[in-house]
Amino acid sequence: MSHYLVLESRDCLESRDSKKMATLAEELVQAGHQVTVFLIQNGVLGARSGAVDFFWGEMADRGGEVLADEFSLRERGIPAQGLHPGVEPASLDRVIDLMASGCKVIWH
């Protein structure tokens, strides 16, 4: 079993590829891999509780982890309490630690 770190920097409405990334992450979880998704830059927009499409929900429901960059959230005026259930604010330090631990990184 491998640990994957998926970095999503695009808004789900900005890029259709975001849905493909969420599907890939979900398939990795279903295959028994550990998956952490880190939403950064405009990727945090899809994590708002009122977002039209929250692509990461099914993956999180199956045991994946969804993090949102604290700096990106602040820059876009999104409070932690305004996030979709299951999304945890996190600092970039968390991503650096995961990268240093040997995670396989996929950046979109």
PyRosetta script that sets phi, psi and omega in degrees:
from pyrosetta import init, pose_from_sequence

init()
pose = pose_from_sequence("MSHYLVLESRDCLESRDSKKMATLAEELVQAGHQVTVFLIQNGVLGARSGAVDFFWGEMADRGGEVLADEFSLRERGIPAQGLHPGVEPASLDRVIDLMASGCKVIWH")
pose.set_psi(1, 130.9)
pose.set_omega(1, 179.6)
pose.set_phi(2, -105.4)
pose.set_psi(2, 161.6)
pose.set_omega(2, 174.9)
pose.set_phi(3, -110.6)
pose.set_psi(3, 122.5)
pose.set_omega(3, 179.2)
pose.set_phi(4, -107.8)
pose.set_psi(4, 140.4)
pose.set_omega(4, 174.2)
pose.set_phi(5, -116.7)
pose.set_psi(5, 114.4)
pose.set_omega(5, 179.6)
pose.set_phi(6, -104.5)
pose.set_psi(6, 119.1)
pose.set_omega(6, 177.8)
pose.set_phi(7, -102.5)
pose.set_psi(7, 118.4)
pose.set_omega(7, -179.3)
pose.set_phi(8, -112.1)
pose.set_psi(8, 116.3)
pose.set_omega(8, -176.5)
pose.set_phi(9, -108.4)
pose.set_psi(9, 0.0)
pose.set_omega(9, -176.3)
pose.set_phi(10, -110.4)
pose.set_psi(10, 146.7)
pose.set_omega(10, 175.4)
pose.set_phi(11, -71.1)
pose.set_psi(11, 141.8)
pose.set_omega(11, -178.3)
pose.set_phi(12, -62.2)
pose.set_psi(12, -25.4)
pose.set_omega(12, 177.9)
pose.set_phi(13, -88.1)
pose.set_psi(13, -14.5)
pose.set_omega(13, -179.5)
pose.set_phi(14, -83.9)
pose.set_psi(14, -31.6)
pose.set_omega(14, -173.8)
pose.set_phi(15, -142.9)
pose.set_psi(15, 125.2)
pose.set_omega(15, 176.9)
pose.set_phi(16, -67.6)
pose.set_psi(16, -20.2)
pose.set_omega(16, 179.2)
pose.set_phi(17, -63.8)
pose.set_psi(17, -21.8)
pose.set_omega(17, 179.6)
pose.set_phi(18, -60.2)
pose.set_psi(18, -39.2)
pose.set_omega(18, 178.1)
pose.set_phi(19, -64.3)
pose.set_psi(19, -39.4)
pose.set_omega(19, 177.9)
pose.set_phi(20, -64.2)
pose.set_psi(20, -37.9)
pose.set_omega(20, 177.9)
pose.set_phi(21, -66.2)
pose.set_psi(21, -40.5)
pose.set_omega(21, 178.2)
pose.set_phi(22, -65.0)
pose.set_psi(22, -39.0)
pose.set_omega(22, 177.6)
pose.set_phi(23, -64.6)
pose.set_psi(23, -42.8)
pose.set_omega(23, 177.2)
pose.set_phi(24, -60.4)
pose.set_psi(24, -45.7)
pose.set_omega(24, 179.6)
pose.set_phi(25, -61.2)
pose.set_psi(25, -41.9)
pose.set_omega(25, 179.3)
pose.set_phi(26, -64.6)
pose.set_psi(26, -41.4)
pose.set_omega(26, 178.5)
pose.set_phi(27, -64.5)
pose.set_psi(27, -36.6)
pose.set_omega(27, 177.1)
pose.set_phi(28, -65.0)
pose.set_psi(28, -41.3)
pose.set_omega(28, 177.5)
pose.set_phi(29, -63.9)
pose.set_psi(29, -44.4)
pose.set_omega(29, 179.7)
pose.set_phi(30, -61.9)
pose.set_psi(30, -29.9)
pose.set_omega(30, 178.8)
pose.set_phi(31, -80.4)
pose.set_psi(31, -0.3)
pose.set_omega(31, 176.5)
pose.set_phi(32, 96.9)
pose.set_psi(32, 7.8)
pose.set_omega(32, 179.3)
pose.set_phi(33, -87.1)
pose.set_psi(33, 155.0)
pose.set_omega(33, 173.8)
pose.set_phi(34, -86.8)
pose.set_psi(34, 130.8)
pose.set_omega(34, -177.4)
pose.set_phi(35, -129.9)
pose.set_psi(35, 129.1)
pose.set_omega(35, 172.5)
pose.set_phi(36, -118.8)
pose.set_psi(36, 125.6)
pose.set_omega(36, 176.2)
pose.set_phi(37, -104.1)
pose.set_psi(37, 129.8)
pose.set_omega(37, 177.5)
pose.set_phi(38, -117.2)
pose.set_psi(38, 110.8)
pose.set_omega(38, 178.7)
pose.set_phi(39, -84.9)
pose.set_psi(39, 127.1)
pose.set_omega(39, -175.5)
pose.set_phi(40, -138.3)
pose.set_psi(40, 158.3)
pose.set_omega(40, -178.6)
pose.set_phi(41, 53.0)
pose.set_psi(41, -131.3)
pose.set_omega(41, -178.3)
pose.set_phi(42, -70.8)
pose.set_psi(42, -9.6)
pose.set_omega(42, 176.9)
pose.set_phi(43, -62.2)
pose.set_psi(43, -24.4)
pose.set_omega(43, 180.0)
pose.set_phi(44, -71.3)
pose.set_psi(44, -18.8)
pose.set_omega(44, -178.3)
pose.set_phi(45, -61.9)
pose.set_psi(45, -34.9)
pose.set_omega(45, 179.2)
pose.set_phi(46, -73.3)
pose.set_psi(46, -9.9)
pose.set_omega(46, -178.7)
pose.set_phi(47, -90.6)
pose.set_psi(47, -4.0)
pose.set_omega(47, 178.9)
pose.set_phi(48, -65.1)
pose.set_psi(48, 144.2)
pose.set_omega(48, -176.9)
pose.set_phi(49, -60.0)
pose.set_psi(49, -26.8)
pose.set_omega(49, 179.9)
pose.set_phi(50, -98.9)
pose.set_psi(50, 11.4)
pose.set_omega(50, -177.5)
pose.set_phi(51, -63.2)
pose.set_psi(51, 144.1)
pose.set_omega(51, -178.3)
pose.set_phi(52, -59.3)
pose.set_psi(52, -51.5)
pose.set_omega(52, -179.5)
pose.set_phi(53, -126.1)
pose.set_psi(53, 117.8)
pose.set_omega(53, 173.4)
pose.set_phi(54, -105.8)
pose.set_psi(54, 93.2)
pose.set_omega(54, -172.8)
pose.set_phi(55, -69.5)
pose.set_psi(55, -19.1)
pose.set_omega(55, -171.3)
pose.set_phi(56, -91.2)
pose.set_psi(56, -4.5)
pose.set_omega(56, -175.1)
pose.set_phi(57, -60.6)
pose.set_psi(57, -46.5)
pose.set_omega(57, -178.7)
pose.set_phi(58, -64.7)
pose.set_psi(58, -40.6)
pose.set_omega(58, 177.9)
pose.set_phi(59, -62.7)
pose.set_psi(59, -42.0)
pose.set_omega(59, 179.1)
pose.set_phi(60, -67.0)
pose.set_psi(60, -38.1)
pose.set_omega(60, 178.6)
pose.set_phi(61, -63.6)
pose.set_psi(61, -25.1)
pose.set_omega(61, -178.9)
pose.set_phi(62, -93.8)
pose.set_psi(62, 5.4)
pose.set_omega(62, 175.8)
pose.set_phi(63, 115.1)
pose.set_psi(63, -1.9)
pose.set_omega(63, 176.3)
pose.set_phi(64, -76.2)
pose.set_psi(64, 164.2)
pose.set_omega(64, -178.6)
pose.set_phi(65, -114.2)
pose.set_psi(65, 134.0)
pose.set_omega(65, 178.6)
pose.set_phi(66, -119.9)
pose.set_psi(66, 120.2)
pose.set_omega(66, 179.1)
pose.set_phi(67, -116.4)
pose.set_psi(67, 149.9)
pose.set_omega(67, 176.1)
pose.set_phi(68, -125.2)
pose.set_psi(68, 131.3)
pose.set_omega(68, -178.0)
pose.set_phi(69, -61.6)
pose.set_psi(69, 122.3)
pose.set_omega(69, -178.2)
pose.set_phi(70, -59.5)
pose.set_psi(70, -41.8)
pose.set_omega(70, -179.4)
pose.set_phi(71, -64.1)
pose.set_psi(71, -45.4)
pose.set_omega(71, 179.7)
pose.set_phi(72, -62.7)
pose.set_psi(72, -38.1)
pose.set_omega(72, 177.1)
pose.set_phi(73, -62.4)
pose.set_psi(73, -47.6)
pose.set_omega(73, 179.6)
pose.set_phi(74, -60.8)
pose.set_psi(74, -44.4)
pose.set_omega(74, -178.4)
pose.set_phi(75, -61.9)
pose.set_psi(75, -25.5)
pose.set_omega(75, -178.3)
pose.set_phi(76, -105.4)
pose.set_psi(76, 6.9)
pose.set_omega(76, 176.2)
pose.set_phi(77, 67.9)
pose.set_psi(77, 31.2)
pose.set_omega(77, -179.7)
pose.set_phi(78, -102.5)
pose.set_psi(78, 114.3)
pose.set_omega(78, 178.9)
pose.set_phi(79, -76.8)
pose.set_psi(79, 154.6)
pose.set_omega(79, -179.8)
pose.set_phi(80, -57.4)
pose.set_psi(80, -36.6)
pose.set_omega(80, -179.8)
pose.set_phi(81, -73.2)
pose.set_psi(81, -8.7)
pose.set_omega(81, 179.0)
pose.set_phi(82, -94.4)
pose.set_psi(82, 9.4)
pose.set_omega(82, -178.4)
pose.set_phi(83, -89.6)
pose.set_psi(83, 155.0)
pose.set_omega(83, 175.3)
pose.set_phi(84, -58.9)
pose.set_psi(84, 142.1)
pose.set_omega(84, 176.9)
pose.set_phi(85, -55.3)
pose.set_psi(85, 135.8)
pose.set_omega(85, -179.9)
pose.set_phi(86, 97.4)
pose.set_psi(86, -9.8)
pose.set_omega(86, 177.6)
pose.set_phi(87, -96.5)
pose.set_psi(87, 128.9)
pose.set_omega(87, -177.5)
pose.set_phi(88, -112.8)
pose.set_psi(88, 126.2)
pose.set_omega(88, 173.9)
pose.set_phi(89, -63.7)
pose.set_psi(89, 142.4)
pose.set_omega(89, -179.2)
pose.set_phi(90, -150.3)
pose.set_psi(90, 155.5)
pose.set_omega(90, 178.5)
pose.set_phi(91, -89.1)
pose.set_psi(91, 163.8)
pose.set_omega(91, 178.2)
pose.set_phi(92, -63.0)
pose.set_psi(92, -23.5)
pose.set_omega(92, 177.0)
pose.set_phi(93, -56.7)
pose.set_psi(93, -36.2)
pose.set_omega(93, -179.8)
pose.set_phi(94, -63.3)
pose.set_psi(94, -40.7)
pose.set_omega(94, 178.7)
pose.set_phi(95, -66.6)
pose.set_psi(95, -42.9)
pose.set_omega(95, 179.9)
pose.set_phi(96, -61.5)
pose.set_psi(96, -42.1)
pose.set_omega(96, 177.5)
pose.set_phi(97, -61.7)
pose.set_psi(97, -42.2)
pose.set_omega(97, 179.1)
pose.set_phi(98, -65.1)
pose.set_psi(98, -41.6)
pose.set_omega(98, 178.1)
pose.set_phi(99, -63.2)
pose.set_psi(99, -42.5)
pose.set_omega(99, -179.4)
pose.set_phi(100, -67.3)
pose.set_psi(100, -23.8)
pose.set_omega(100, -179.1)
pose.set_phi(101, -81.7)
pose.set_psi(101, -5.5)
pose.set_omega(101, 176.0)
pose.set_phi(102, 101.1)
pose.set_psi(102, 14.8)
pose.set_omega(102, 176.5)
pose.set_phi(103, -60.0)
pose.set_psi(103, 149.3)
pose.set_omega(103, 171.5)
pose.set_phi(104, -83.2)
pose.set_psi(104, 125.0)
pose.set_omega(104, -172.6)
pose.set_phi(105, -104.2)
pose.set_psi(105, 132.7)
pose.set_omega(105, 173.4)
pose.set_phi(106, -123.4)
pose.set_psi(106, 118.6)
pose.set_omega(106, -177.0)
pose.set_phi(107, -114.2)
pose.set_psi(107, 130.0)
pose.set_omega(107, 179.5)
pose.set_phi(108, -126.9)
pose.dump_pdb("model.pdb")
